[in-house]
Amino acid sequence: MTLDKDKLLDSILASFSRLDYIKSEDIPGIDLYMDQVTTFMDEHLQSARRHDQDKILTKTMINNYAKNNLLPPPLKKKYSKEHLLVLIFIYYFKGFLSFSDIQSILNPLTERFFHTDNTLNMEMLYEEVFSLERNEIEILKADVKRKYEAAYATFSDVQEEDSEFLHLFSLICMLSFDVYVKKQLIEKLIDEYQDSHFTSRKK
């Protein structure tokens, strides 16, 4: 079975329309027990699953996050709206960052803005950050389309039975390189923050 080049591109671009995030107003304003938290996350991030049986967050994961100071501990076994906002950040970061790197960027936020009376709180911070992400969708679509066309221009002199996979492999490599470079940049930013923060605290 051969892949239809145009249909494949249309399918890839259509997947962007299914990208969504949990809006803060959709998160219950009451504290939730663990089972309610995992159910809420599964229901609202189901489009992000690769397979139907995949779990977004499990009880074990959430307990480990709290045990290792990545997530503030629940109050009387209940999780607030702010807990869920932090869990959403963790969910997105855990796909490409180490546990310690996630701690480095989330702990300063939870220390300053979690359950505080500051003008800037976790909900305001969450909304501000995700408003930036929404504006990136069209830019990402154009970039993927450019990479797709470049990938399918490769291996023009190979036999047809080989070209299909080689084109796909070229596209995967281009997208992977993009992920690799951005991951390196993120880690560099985290390292520089840690170094400067350690120096300032030492002074």
Rosetta constraint file for C-alpha pairs under 8 A:
AtomPair CA 2 CA 164 HARMONIC 7.34 0.50
AtomPair CA 3 CA 7 HARMONIC 7.92 0.50
AtomPair CA 3 CA 8 HARMONIC 6.94 0.50
AtomPair CA 3 CA 164 HARMONIC 7.32 0.50
AtomPair CA 4 CA 8 HARMONIC 5.99 0.50
AtomPair CA 5 CA 9 HARMONIC 6.42 0.50
AtomPair CA 6 CA 10 HARMONIC 6.19 0.50
AtomPair CA 7 CA 11 HARMONIC 6.06 0.50
AtomPair CA 8 CA 12 HARMONIC 6.22 0.50
AtomPair CA 9 CA 13 HARMONIC 6.17 0.50
AtomPair CA 9 CA 145 HARMONIC 7.43 0.50
AtomPair CA 9 CA 148 HARMONIC 7.44 0.50
AtomPair CA 10 CA 14 HARMONIC 5.94 0.50
AtomPair CA 11 CA 15 HARMONIC 6.29 0.50
AtomPair CA 12 CA 16 HARMONIC 7.31 0.50
AtomPair CA 13 CA 17 HARMONIC 7.63 0.50
AtomPair CA 13 CA 141 HARMONIC 6.34 0.50
AtomPair CA 13 CA 145 HARMONIC 7.86 0.50
AtomPair CA 14 CA 18 HARMONIC 7.28 0.50
AtomPair CA 15 CA 19 HARMONIC 6.87 0.50
AtomPair CA 16 CA 137 HARMONIC 7.18 0.50
AtomPair CA 16 CA 141 HARMONIC 7.39 0.50
AtomPair CA 18 CA 47 HARMONIC 6.86 0.50
AtomPair CA 19 CA 47 HARMONIC 7.27 0.50
AtomPair CA 19 CA 48 HARMONIC 7.56 0.50
AtomPair CA 20 CA 47 HARMONIC 7.94 0.50
AtomPair CA 21 CA 45 HARMONIC 7.41 0.50
AtomPair CA 21 CA 130 HARMONIC 7.92 0.50
AtomPair CA 22 CA 26 HARMONIC 6.74 0.50
AtomPair CA 22 CA 27 HARMONIC 7.66 0.50
AtomPair CA 22 CA 44 HARMONIC 6.50 0.50
AtomPair CA 22 CA 45 HARMONIC 7.48 0.50
AtomPair CA 23 CA 27 HARMONIC 7.12 0.50
AtomPair CA 23 CA 127 HARMONIC 7.71 0.50
AtomPair CA 24 CA 85 HARMONIC 7.72 0.50
AtomPair CA 24 CA 123 HARMONIC 6.72 0.50
AtomPair CA 24 CA 126 HARMONIC 7.72 0.50
AtomPair CA 24 CA 127 HARMONIC 7.09 0.50
AtomPair CA 27 CA 81 HARMONIC 6.37 0.50
AtomPair CA 27 CA 84 HARMONIC 7.73 0.50
AtomPair CA 28 CA 81 HARMONIC 6.61 0.50
AtomPair CA 29 CA 80 HARMONIC 7.65 0.50
AtomPair CA 29 CA 81 HARMONIC 6.15 0.50
AtomPair CA 30 CA 80 HARMONIC 6.66 0.50
AtomPair CA 30 CA 81 HARMONIC 7.12 0.50
AtomPair CA 31 CA 78 HARMONIC 5.59 0.50
AtomPair CA 31 CA 79 HARMONIC 5.17 0.50
AtomPair CA 31 CA 80 HARMONIC 4.48 0.50
AtomPair CA 31 CA 81 HARMONIC 6.75 0.50
AtomPair CA 32 CA 36 HARMONIC 5.75 0.50
AtomPair CA 32 CA 37 HARMONIC 6.15 0.50
AtomPair CA 32 CA 78 HARMONIC 5.12 0.50
AtomPair CA 32 CA 79 HARMONIC 5.05 0.50
AtomPair CA 32 CA 80 HARMONIC 6.48 0.50
AtomPair CA 33 CA 37 HARMONIC 6.32 0.50
AtomPair CA 33 CA 77 HARMONIC 6.32 0.50
AtomPair CA 33 CA 78 HARMONIC 4.75 0.50
AtomPair CA 33 CA 79 HARMONIC 6.24 0.50
AtomPair CA 34 CA 38 HARMONIC 6.38 0.50
AtomPair CA 34 CA 59 HARMONIC 6.86 0.50
AtomPair CA 34 CA 77 HARMONIC 7.40 0.50
AtomPair CA 34 CA 78 HARMONIC 6.96 0.50
AtomPair CA 34 CA 79 HARMONIC 7.30 0.50
AtomPair CA 35 CA 39 HARMONIC 6.14 0.50
AtomPair CA 35 CA 59 HARMONIC 7.77 0.50
AtomPair CA 36 CA 40 HARMONIC 6.01 0.50
AtomPair CA 37 CA 41 HARMONIC 6.24 0.50
AtomPair CA 37 CA 79 HARMONIC 7.54 0.50
AtomPair CA 37 CA 84 HARMONIC 7.49 0.50
AtomPair CA 38 CA 42 HARMONIC 6.07 0.50
AtomPair CA 38 CA 56 HARMONIC 7.71 0.50
AtomPair CA 38 CA 57 HARMONIC 6.09 0.50
AtomPair CA 38 CA 58 HARMONIC 6.40 0.50
AtomPair CA 38 CA 59 HARMONIC 7.14 0.50
AtomPair CA 39 CA 43 HARMONIC 6.14 0.50
AtomPair CA 40 CA 44 HARMONIC 6.15 0.50
AtomPair CA 41 CA 45 HARMONIC 5.83 0.50
AtomPair CA 41 CA 46 HARMONIC 7.97 0.50
AtomPair CA 41 CA 56 HARMONIC 6.54 0.50
AtomPair CA 41 CA 57 HARMONIC 7.04 0.50
AtomPair CA 42 CA 46 HARMONIC 5.59 0.50
AtomPair CA 42 CA 55 HARMONIC 6.75 0.50
AtomPair CA 42 CA 56 HARMONIC 5.57 0.50
AtomPair CA 42 CA 57 HARMONIC 7.38 0.50
AtomPair CA 45 CA 49 HARMONIC 7.31 0.50
AtomPair CA 45 CA 56 HARMONIC 7.12 0.50
AtomPair CA 46 CA 56 HARMONIC 7.68 0.50
AtomPair CA 49 CA 54 HARMONIC 6.10 0.50
AtomPair CA 49 CA 55 HARMONIC 7.63 0.50
AtomPair CA 49 CA 56 HARMONIC 7.25 0.50
AtomPair CA 50 CA 54 HARMONIC 6.96 0.50
AtomPair CA 56 CA 91 HARMONIC 7.61 0.50
AtomPair CA 57 CA 61 HARMONIC 6.33 0.50
AtomPair CA 57 CA 62 HARMONIC 7.03 0.50
AtomPair CA 57 CA 91 HARMONIC 7.55 0.50
AtomPair CA 58 CA 62 HARMONIC 6.41 0.50
AtomPair CA 59 CA 63 HARMONIC 6.10 0.50
AtomPair CA 60 CA 64 HARMONIC 6.14 0.50
AtomPair CA 61 CA 65 HARMONIC 6.24 0.50
AtomPair CA 62 CA 66 HARMONIC 6.39 0.50
AtomPair CA 62 CA 71 HARMONIC 7.89 0.50
AtomPair CA 63 CA 67 HARMONIC 6.00 0.50
AtomPair CA 64 CA 68 HARMONIC 5.96 0.50
AtomPair CA 65 CA 69 HARMONIC 6.26 0.50
AtomPair CA 65 CA 70 HARMONIC 4.89 0.50
AtomPair CA 65 CA 71 HARMONIC 5.21 0.50
AtomPair CA 66 CA 70 HARMONIC 5.78 0.50
AtomPair CA 66 CA 71 HARMONIC 4.54 0.50
AtomPair CA 66 CA 72 HARMONIC 5.78 0.50
AtomPair CA 66 CA 73 HARMONIC 5.24 0.50
AtomPair CA 66 CA 74 HARMONIC 7.91 0.50
AtomPair CA 67 CA 71 HARMONIC 7.92 0.50
AtomPair CA 67 CA 73 HARMONIC 7.68 0.50
AtomPair CA 69 CA 73 HARMONIC 7.83 0.50
AtomPair CA 69 CA 103 HARMONIC 7.82 0.50
AtomPair CA 69 CA 107 HARMONIC 7.98 0.50
AtomPair CA 70 CA 102 HARMONIC 7.69 0.50
AtomPair CA 70 CA 103 HARMONIC 5.61 0.50
AtomPair CA 70 CA 106 HARMONIC 7.25 0.50
AtomPair CA 70 CA 107 HARMONIC 6.67 0.50
AtomPair CA 71 CA 83 HARMONIC 7.16 0.50
AtomPair CA 71 CA 86 HARMONIC 6.94 0.50
AtomPair CA 71 CA 87 HARMONIC 7.40 0.50
AtomPair CA 72 CA 83 HARMONIC 7.21 0.50
AtomPair CA 72 CA 110 HARMONIC 7.40 0.50
AtomPair CA 74 CA 78 HARMONIC 5.26 0.50
AtomPair CA 74 CA 79 HARMONIC 5.16 0.50
AtomPair CA 74 CA 80 HARMONIC 7.66 0.50
AtomPair CA 74 CA 83 HARMONIC 7.86 0.50
AtomPair CA 75 CA 79 HARMONIC 6.72 0.50
AtomPair CA 79 CA 83 HARMONIC 5.66 0.50
AtomPair CA 79 CA 84 HARMONIC 7.20 0.50
AtomPair CA 80 CA 84 HARMONIC 6.67 0.50
AtomPair CA 81 CA 85 HARMONIC 6.42 0.50
AtomPair CA 82 CA 86 HARMONIC 6.34 0.50
AtomPair CA 82 CA 114 HARMONIC 6.78 0.50
AtomPair CA 82 CA 115 HARMONIC 7.53 0.50
AtomPair CA 82 CA 122 HARMONIC 6.24 0.50
AtomPair CA 82 CA 123 HARMONIC 6.92 0.50
AtomPair CA 83 CA 87 HARMONIC 6.21 0.50
AtomPair CA 84 CA 88 HARMONIC 6.20 0.50
AtomPair CA 85 CA 89 HARMONIC 6.60 0.50
AtomPair CA 85 CA 122 HARMONIC 7.26 0.50
AtomPair CA 85 CA 123 HARMONIC 7.24 0.50
AtomPair CA 85 CA 126 HARMONIC 7.06 0.50
AtomPair CA 86 CA 90 HARMONIC 6.28 0.50
AtomPair CA 86 CA 106 HARMONIC 7.89 0.50
AtomPair CA 87 CA 91 HARMONIC 6.07 0.50
AtomPair CA 88 CA 92 HARMONIC 6.50 0.50
AtomPair CA 89 CA 93 HARMONIC 6.20 0.50
AtomPair CA 90 CA 94 HARMONIC 5.82 0.50
AtomPair CA 90 CA 102 HARMONIC 7.15 0.50
AtomPair CA 91 CA 95 HARMONIC 7.32 0.50
AtomPair CA 93 CA 97 HARMONIC 5.73 0.50
AtomPair CA 93 CA 102 HARMONIC 6.73 0.50
AtomPair CA 94 CA 98 HARMONIC 6.79 0.50
AtomPair CA 94 CA 99 HARMONIC 7.23 0.50
AtomPair CA 94 CA 102 HARMONIC 7.42 0.50
AtomPair CA 96 CA 183 HARMONIC 7.27 0.50
AtomPair CA 97 CA 101 HARMONIC 6.09 0.50
AtomPair CA 97 CA 102 HARMONIC 6.43 0.50
AtomPair CA 97 CA 183 HARMONIC 7.82 0.50
AtomPair CA 98 CA 102 HARMONIC 6.34 0.50
AtomPair CA 99 CA 103 HARMONIC 6.31 0.50
AtomPair CA 100 CA 104 HARMONIC 6.22 0.50
AtomPair CA 101 CA 105 HARMONIC 6.58 0.50
AtomPair CA 101 CA 187 HARMONIC 7.52 0.50
AtomPair CA 101 CA 190 HARMONIC 6.97 0.50
AtomPair CA 102 CA 106 HARMONIC 5.97 0.50
AtomPair CA 103 CA 107 HARMONIC 5.37 0.50
AtomPair CA 104 CA 108 HARMONIC 7.22 0.50
AtomPair CA 104 CA 190 HARMONIC 6.98 0.50
AtomPair CA 104 CA 194 HARMONIC 7.31 0.50
AtomPair CA 105 CA 109 HARMONIC 7.28 0.50
AtomPair CA 105 CA 190 HARMONIC 7.11 0.50
AtomPair CA 106 CA 110 HARMONIC 6.29 0.50
AtomPair CA 107 CA 111 HARMONIC 5.93 0.50
AtomPair CA 108 CA 112 HARMONIC 6.26 0.50
AtomPair CA 109 CA 113 HARMONIC 5.64 0.50
AtomPair CA 109 CA 114 HARMONIC 7.12 0.50
AtomPair CA 109 CA 122 HARMONIC 7.82 0.50
AtomPair CA 110 CA 114 HARMONIC 4.64 0.50
AtomPair CA 110 CA 122 HARMONIC 7.87 0.50
AtomPair CA 112 CA 116 HARMONIC 7.26 0.50
AtomPair CA 113 CA 118 HARMONIC 6.68 0.50
AtomPair CA 113 CA 120 HARMONIC 6.76 0.50
AtomPair CA 113 CA 121 HARMONIC 4.90 0.50
AtomPair CA 113 CA 122 HARMONIC 5.63 0.50
AtomPair CA 114 CA 121 HARMONIC 6.69 0.50
AtomPair CA 114 CA 122 HARMONIC 6.02 0.50
AtomPair CA 115 CA 121 HARMONIC 7.68 0.50
AtomPair CA 116 CA 121 HARMONIC 7.03 0.50
AtomPair CA 117 CA 121 HARMONIC 7.59 0.50
AtomPair CA 120 CA 124 HARMONIC 6.17 0.50
AtomPair CA 120 CA 125 HARMONIC 6.76 0.50
AtomPair CA 121 CA 125 HARMONIC 6.17 0.50
AtomPair CA 122 CA 126 HARMONIC 6.00 0.50
AtomPair CA 123 CA 127 HARMONIC 6.27 0.50
AtomPair CA 124 CA 128 HARMONIC 6.19 0.50
AtomPair CA 125 CA 129 HARMONIC 6.26 0.50
AtomPair CA 126 CA 130 HARMONIC 6.22 0.50
AtomPair CA 127 CA 131 HARMONIC 6.07 0.50
AtomPair CA 128 CA 132 HARMONIC 6.85 0.50
AtomPair CA 129 CA 133 HARMONIC 6.81 0.50
AtomPair CA 130 CA 134 HARMONIC 6.45 0.50
AtomPair CA 131 CA 135 HARMONIC 6.88 0.50
AtomPair CA 132 CA 136 HARMONIC 6.89 0.50
AtomPair CA 133 CA 137 HARMONIC 7.20 0.50
AtomPair CA 135 CA 139 HARMONIC 7.90 0.50
AtomPair CA 136 CA 140 HARMONIC 6.14 0.50
AtomPair CA 137 CA 141 HARMONIC 6.18 0.50
AtomPair CA 138 CA 142 HARMONIC 6.28 0.50
AtomPair CA 139 CA 143 HARMONIC 6.26 0.50
AtomPair CA 140 CA 144 HARMONIC 6.10 0.50
AtomPair CA 141 CA 145 HARMONIC 6.17 0.50
AtomPair CA 142 CA 146 HARMONIC 6.24 0.50
AtomPair CA 143 CA 147 HARMONIC 6.26 0.50
AtomPair CA 144 CA 148 HARMONIC 5.98 0.50
AtomPair CA 145 CA 149 HARMONIC 6.25 0.50
AtomPair CA 146 CA 150 HARMONIC 6.24 0.50
AtomPair CA 147 CA 151 HARMONIC 6.02 0.50
AtomPair CA 147 CA 171 HARMONIC 6.65 0.50
AtomPair CA 147 CA 174 HARMONIC 6.81 0.50
AtomPair CA 147 CA 175 HARMONIC 7.69 0.50
AtomPair CA 148 CA 152 HARMONIC 6.29 0.50
AtomPair CA 148 CA 171 HARMONIC 5.99 0.50
AtomPair CA 149 CA 153 HARMONIC 6.36 0.50
AtomPair CA 150 CA 154 HARMONIC 6.92 0.50
AtomPair CA 151 CA 167 HARMONIC 5.56 0.50
AtomPair CA 151 CA 168 HARMONIC 7.33 0.50
AtomPair CA 151 CA 170 HARMONIC 5.20 0.50
AtomPair CA 151 CA 171 HARMONIC 5.06 0.50
AtomPair CA 151 CA 174 HARMONIC 7.74 0.50
AtomPair CA 152 CA 167 HARMONIC 5.12 0.50
AtomPair CA 152 CA 168 HARMONIC 7.75 0.50
AtomPair CA 152 CA 170 HARMONIC 7.77 0.50
AtomPair CA 152 CA 171 HARMONIC 7.75 0.50
AtomPair CA 153 CA 167 HARMONIC 7.81 0.50
AtomPair CA 154 CA 167 HARMONIC 6.57 0.50
AtomPair CA 154 CA 170 HARMONIC 7.56 0.50
AtomPair CA 155 CA 163 HARMONIC 6.50 0.50
AtomPair CA 155 CA 166 HARMONIC 7.18 0.50
AtomPair CA 155 CA 167 HARMONIC 7.32 0.50
AtomPair CA 156 CA 163 HARMONIC 7.60 0.50
AtomPair CA 158 CA 162 HARMONIC 6.57 0.50
AtomPair CA 158 CA 163 HARMONIC 6.02 0.50
AtomPair CA 159 CA 163 HARMONIC 6.13 0.50
AtomPair CA 160 CA 164 HARMONIC 6.77 0.50
AtomPair CA 162 CA 166 HARMONIC 6.30 0.50
AtomPair CA 163 CA 167 HARMONIC 5.88 0.50
AtomPair CA 164 CA 168 HARMONIC 6.40 0.50
AtomPair CA 165 CA 169 HARMONIC 5.95 0.50
AtomPair CA 166 CA 170 HARMONIC 6.01 0.50
AtomPair CA 167 CA 171 HARMONIC 6.34 0.50
AtomPair CA 168 CA 172 HARMONIC 6.24 0.50
AtomPair CA 169 CA 173 HARMONIC 6.12 0.50
AtomPair CA 170 CA 174 HARMONIC 6.23 0.50
AtomPair CA 171 CA 175 HARMONIC 6.20 0.50
AtomPair CA 172 CA 176 HARMONIC 5.89 0.50
AtomPair CA 173 CA 177 HARMONIC 6.02 0.50
AtomPair CA 174 CA 178 HARMONIC 6.40 0.50
AtomPair CA 175 CA 179 HARMONIC 6.39 0.50
AtomPair CA 176 CA 180 HARMONIC 6.03 0.50
AtomPair CA 177 CA 181 HARMONIC 6.09 0.50
AtomPair CA 178 CA 182 HARMONIC 6.22 0.50
AtomPair CA 179 CA 183 HARMONIC 5.97 0.50
AtomPair CA 180 CA 184 HARMONIC 6.25 0.50
AtomPair CA 181 CA 185 HARMONIC 6.33 0.50
AtomPair CA 182 CA 186 HARMONIC 6.13 0.50
AtomPair CA 183 CA 187 HARMONIC 6.18 0.50
AtomPair CA 184 CA 188 HARMONIC 6.14 0.50
AtomPair CA 185 CA 189 HARMONIC 6.22 0.50
AtomPair CA 186 CA 190 HARMONIC 6.25 0.50
AtomPair CA 187 CA 191 HARMONIC 6.10 0.50
AtomPair CA 188 CA 192 HARMONIC 6.11 0.50
AtomPair CA 189 CA 193 HARMONIC 6.12 0.50
AtomPair CA 190 CA 194 HARMONIC 6.14 0.50
AtomPair CA 191 CA 195 HARMONIC 6.11 0.50
AtomPair CA 192 CA 196 HARMONIC 6.13 0.50
AtomPair CA 193 CA 197 HARMONIC 5.87 0.50
AtomPair CA 194 CA 198 HARMONIC 5.92 0.50
AtomPair CA 195 CA 199 HARMONIC 6.16 0.50
AtomPair CA 196 CA 200 HARMONIC 6.13 0.50
AtomPair CA 197 CA 201 HARMONIC 6.14 0.50
AtomPair CA 198 CA 202 HARMONIC 6.06 0.50
AtomPair CA 199 CA 203 HARMONIC 6.31 0.50
